[in-house]
Amino acid sequence: MYNNPMKKIKGLISLLRPELAMAAGICVLTGQVLALGGFPPLATALLGFFGGFALSASALVFNDVFDLEVDKINTPHRALPSGAVSPGEAVALGVGITLAGLAASAALGKITFILAIPFWFIGFLYNWRFKKSGLPGNLMVSASVAITFIFGAVSMGDAWNGVVWVFSGIAFCIDLGEEIAGDAMDMAGDRLLASRSIALRKGRPFALRITTVFWGIAILLSYVPVIMGWLGWTYGVPMTLANLLIVYFTFRLWHAPDSKSGVQAMRGVYLSATLGIAAFLLGLFVG
């Protein structure tokens, strides 16, 4: 079983979590588009996408390395605990994809490279020391999500683009709320791991109130581009629809009968926020 080349290749790919890493790459590309006001040159777009993809993927690979003992119990079918990929191979993959991401960042410019280093370090530090820390760990993950948009803007030489920073703030608030709510949905598992999550320390209702506050802030931030006159009704109308969906799924989260339903409601919020990204780009190009 362990010498099956296809099984090993599939295991290595699964460690990258390509769907999540691609999302990070798309966020970087979105930051480039927003900063430039149009699509960047193809080479720049590809470097930006790959840089975000690789740095995010490296964090996901090291996440599985550090979680190996826990995964042997909770998810023994995954690549590392199943033996499809050895710990040494996973570390080598993590190091390789890290270097590739940093190289892509360096190709985009000196400032982009400088920004990429703490971007990667935050993810590694979270996996190594802060996963069980509760709010500090939640903040580290959310900052890593938010910085992808700024990373894209920096690669276009427009680090202080107001629209990009607003959208980065929206992403931070949405993700932080989701992280806190996720802990509230997984209290049993976190209790076994001695996590210091807000839900375990203050209770599930308190954690969901904090989540609701951050999602509410994200909704308010989404109207800043309209108030500032950066974008018009072609952005404001679909964004309002997306915000209504966020409110709806927040209500469902509060009234979820079990953790599975709660996770589905959280996914609804995530998809609604994704719709907000599409609305943002629509407003940029049509408005």
PLY file of the C-alpha trace (Angstrom):
ply
format ascii 1.0
element vertex 287
property float x
property float y
property float z
element edge 286
property int vertex1
property int vertex2
end_header
0.00 0.00 0.00
2.73 2.47 0.96
4.73 1.91 -2.26
1.80 2.70 -4.55
3.00 5.77 -6.54
-0.50 6.99 -7.39
-1.60 6.71 -3.78
1.43 8.73 -2.71
0.81 11.41 -5.35
-2.84 11.68 -4.31
-1.74 11.88 -0.68
0.73 14.69 -1.40
-1.92 16.63 -3.34
-4.42 16.18 -0.50
-1.91 17.68 1.93
-1.93 20.88 -0.14
-5.75 21.21 0.26
-5.85 22.68 -3.28
-9.37 24.09 -2.91
-8.34 26.22 0.10
-4.97 27.17 -1.36
-6.69 28.22 -4.61
-9.00 30.48 -2.60
-5.94 32.26 -1.18
-4.53 32.65 -4.69
-7.81 34.10 -5.92
-7.82 36.59 -3.03
-4.35 37.78 -4.02
-5.48 38.12 -7.63
-8.56 40.03 -6.49
-6.33 42.44 -4.56
-4.31 42.99 -7.73
-7.43 43.66 -9.81
-8.89 46.05 -7.26
-5.65 47.99 -6.84
-5.07 48.26 -10.57
-8.69 48.85 -11.59
-8.35 46.13 -14.19
-6.72 42.79 -14.88
-2.92 42.83 -14.41
-0.43 41.50 -16.96
-0.67 37.73 -17.22
2.78 37.04 -15.75
2.02 39.26 -12.75
-1.37 37.64 -12.25
0.11 34.14 -12.37
2.90 35.03 -9.93
0.41 36.63 -7.55
-1.96 33.68 -7.70
0.82 31.12 -7.28
2.46 33.06 -4.44
-0.80 33.11 -2.49
-1.51 29.49 -3.36
1.92 28.22 -2.33
2.22 30.14 0.94
-1.27 29.07 1.97
-0.63 25.46 0.93
2.58 25.34 2.97
0.66 26.33 6.11
-1.90 23.61 5.39
0.83 20.99 4.92
2.53 21.89 8.21
-0.89 21.87 9.87
-1.17 18.16 9.06
2.40 17.52 10.19
1.79 19.04 13.61
-1.62 17.36 13.92
-0.40 13.87 13.04
-1.01 12.30 16.46
-4.48 13.79 16.77
-5.37 12.79 13.21
-4.37 9.20 13.95
-7.40 9.15 16.24
-9.85 11.53 14.57
-9.11 11.11 10.83
-6.95 8.00 10.33
-7.84 7.88 6.61
-5.92 11.05 5.79
-2.58 10.97 3.98
-0.20 11.15 6.96
-1.94 8.95 9.55
-2.80 6.35 6.89
0.85 6.05 5.91
0.29 7.09 2.29
2.79 9.90 2.90
5.57 9.79 5.48
6.20 12.70 7.89
9.56 13.32 6.21
7.93 13.55 2.79
5.31 15.95 4.16
7.99 18.19 5.67
9.91 18.15 2.39
6.73 19.12 0.54
6.07 21.92 3.01
9.59 23.30 2.69
9.52 23.03 -1.10
6.19 24.78 -1.55
7.29 27.47 0.94
10.42 28.21 -1.08
8.37 28.27 -4.29
5.92 30.75 -2.76
8.70 32.99 -1.49
10.38 32.85 -4.91
7.15 33.95 -6.61
6.82 36.76 -4.05
10.40 37.88 -4.71
9.71 37.92 -8.45
6.84 40.36 -7.80
9.12 42.80 -5.98
11.16 43.48 -2.87
8.26 44.78 -0.76
6.06 41.83 -1.73
8.81 39.45 -0.65
9.23 41.26 2.67
5.48 40.99 3.27
5.42 37.30 2.36
7.84 36.34 5.13
5.61 37.31 8.10
2.61 36.06 6.11
4.20 32.59 6.06
5.58 32.84 9.60
2.17 33.61 11.11
0.75 30.44 9.57
3.66 28.31 10.78
3.55 29.81 14.28
-0.18 29.13 14.50
0.31 25.47 13.59
3.25 25.08 15.97
2.15 26.92 19.10
-1.13 28.80 18.89
-3.76 26.37 17.58
-5.08 25.69 21.08
-4.72 29.27 22.29
-8.27 30.35 21.48
-8.67 33.98 20.43
-4.95 34.62 19.66
-5.00 31.71 17.23
-8.29 32.90 15.71
-6.76 36.33 15.14
-3.69 34.83 13.47
-5.78 32.84 10.99
-8.01 35.81 10.19
-5.01 38.09 9.68
-3.55 35.55 7.26
-6.80 35.60 5.27
-7.04 39.39 5.26
-3.43 39.96 4.23
-3.91 38.13 0.91
-5.78 41.10 -0.57
-3.13 43.54 0.65
-0.44 41.24 -0.73
-2.08 41.53 -4.15
-2.30 45.32 -3.90
1.34 45.60 -2.83
2.38 43.56 -5.87
0.77 46.28 -8.01
2.58 49.06 -6.17
-0.57 50.37 -4.47
-0.23 49.31 -0.84
-2.63 51.96 0.51
-5.54 51.50 -1.86
-8.62 52.28 0.24
-10.92 49.79 -1.46
-8.47 46.95 -0.92
-8.07 47.76 2.78
-11.82 47.91 3.28
-12.23 44.58 1.60
-9.37 43.16 3.67
-11.21 44.33 6.79
-14.39 42.63 5.61
-12.51 39.38 5.04
-10.88 39.66 8.49
-14.22 40.11 10.26
-15.99 37.37 8.31
-13.20 34.88 8.94
-12.75 35.80 12.61
-16.47 35.32 13.19
-16.30 31.99 11.40
-13.28 30.86 13.43
-15.02 31.66 16.72
-18.26 30.02 15.58
-16.32 26.98 14.39
-14.88 26.56 17.89
-18.43 26.79 19.27
-19.48 23.96 16.94
-16.57 21.75 18.03
-16.53 22.21 21.79
-16.38 18.47 22.53
-13.27 17.93 20.44
-11.63 21.13 21.66
-12.25 20.10 25.26
-10.30 16.90 24.70
-7.43 18.94 23.21
-7.44 21.38 26.17
-8.18 24.30 23.86
-8.70 27.77 25.31
-11.40 28.72 22.81
-13.87 31.47 23.63
-16.69 28.92 23.50
-15.06 26.72 26.14
-14.10 29.63 28.37
-17.26 31.74 28.10
-19.87 29.38 26.72
-21.41 28.82 23.29
-23.98 31.67 23.45
-21.25 34.19 24.27
-19.09 32.93 21.41
-21.98 33.22 18.96
-22.67 36.78 20.15
-19.04 37.68 19.37
-19.40 36.03 15.96
-22.55 38.04 15.27
-20.79 41.29 16.21
-17.93 40.67 13.79
-20.26 39.68 10.98
-22.26 42.82 11.68
-19.09 44.91 11.42
-18.32 43.22 8.10
-21.77 44.21 6.81
-21.23 47.82 7.87
-17.77 47.89 6.27
-19.22 46.62 3.00
-21.01 49.96 2.53
-17.90 52.08 2.99
-17.07 51.97 -0.78
-20.55 53.37 -1.50
-20.37 56.04 1.21
-16.92 57.11 0.00
-18.12 57.26 -3.59
-15.67 54.60 -4.75
-18.42 52.35 -6.08
-22.05 52.92 -7.03
-25.34 51.07 -7.12
-23.97 48.26 -9.30
-21.95 47.28 -6.26
-24.36 48.40 -3.52
-27.41 46.44 -4.69
-25.85 42.98 -5.03
-23.81 43.57 -1.88
-27.02 44.27 0.01
-28.43 40.98 -1.24
-25.29 39.22 -0.05
-25.58 40.91 3.35
-29.21 39.80 3.67
-28.03 36.25 3.10
-25.40 36.68 5.82
-28.10 37.84 8.22
-30.28 34.87 7.28
-27.51 32.31 7.83
-26.51 34.02 11.09
-30.09 33.51 12.29
-29.87 29.85 11.25
-26.58 29.47 13.14
-28.17 30.78 16.32
-31.06 28.32 15.99
-29.06 25.33 14.74
-30.28 22.15 16.51
-26.86 20.49 16.28
-23.26 21.13 15.27
-23.78 19.76 11.75
-26.56 22.27 11.09
-24.39 25.00 12.59
-21.51 24.16 10.26
-23.93 24.29 7.30
-25.07 27.76 8.40
-21.44 28.89 8.67
-20.84 27.59 5.15
-23.81 29.67 4.05
-22.18 32.78 5.49
-18.92 31.92 3.71
-20.71 31.46 0.38
-22.59 34.72 0.91
-19.32 36.53 1.52
-17.99 34.96 -1.69
-20.97 36.46 -3.46
-19.85 39.75 -1.97
-16.48 39.34 -3.68
-18.24 38.83 -7.01
-20.38 41.90 -6.32
-17.29 43.92 -5.53
-15.66 43.02 -8.83
-18.90 43.63 -10.69
-19.12 47.11 -9.22
-15.52 47.78 -10.18
-15.91 46.89 -13.83
-19.51 48.03 -14.44
-19.87 50.94 -12.07
0 1
1 2
2 3
3 4
4 5
5 6
6 7
7 8
8 9
9 10
10 11
11 12
12 13
13 14
14 15
15 16
16 17
17 18
18 19
19 20
20 21
21 22
22 23
23 24
24 25
25 26
26 27
27 28
28 29
29 30
30 31
31 32
32 33
33 34
34 35
35 36
36 37
37 38
38 39
39 40
40 41
41 42
42 43
43 44
44 45
45 46
46 47
47 48
48 49
49 50
50 51
51 52
52 53
53 54
54 55
55 56
56 57
57 58
58 59
59 60
60 61
61 62
62 63
63 64
64 65
65 66
66 67
67 68
68 69
69 70
70 71
71 72
72 73
73 74
74 75
75 76
76 77
77 78
78 79
79 80
80 81
81 82
82 83
83 84
84 85
85 86
86 87
87 88
88 89
89 90
90 91
91 92
92 93
93 94
94 95
95 96
96 97
97 98
98 99
99 100
100 101
101 102
102 103
103 104
104 105
105 106
106 107
107 108
108 109
109 110
110 111
111 112
112 113
113 114
114 115
115 116
116 117
117 118
118 119
119 120
120 121
121 122
122 123
123 124
124 125
125 126
126 127
127 128
128 129
129 130
130 131
131 132
132 133
133 134
134 135
135 136
136 137
137 138
138 139
139 140
140 141
141 142
142 143
143 144
144 145
145 146
146 147
147 148
148 149
149 150
150 151
151 152
152 153
153 154
154 155
155 156
156 157
157 158
158 159
159 160
160 161
161 162
162 163
163 164
164 165
165 166
166 167
167 168
168 169
169 170
170 171
171 172
172 173
173 174
174 175
175 176
176 177
177 178
178 179
179 180
180 181
181 182
182 183
183 184
184 185
185 186
186 187
187 188
188 189
189 190
190 191
191 192
192 193
193 194
194 195
195 196
196 197
197 198
198 199
199 200
200 201
201 202
202 203
203 204
204 205
205 206
206 207
207 208
208 209
209 210
210 211
211 212
212 213
213 214
214 215
215 216
216 217
217 218
218 219
219 220
220 221
221 222
222 223
223 224
224 225
225 226
226 227
227 228
228 229
229 230
230 231
231 232
232 233
233 234
234 235
235 236
236 237
237 238
238 239
239 240
240 241
241 242
242 243
243 244
244 245
245 246
246 247
247 248
248 249
249 250
250 251
251 252
252 253
253 254
254 255
255 256
256 257
257 258
258 259
259 260
260 261
261 262
262 263
263 264
264 265
265 266
266 267
267 268
268 269
269 270
270 271
271 272
272 273
273 274
274 275
275 276
276 277
277 278
278 279
279 280
280 281
281 282
282 283
283 284
284 285
285 286
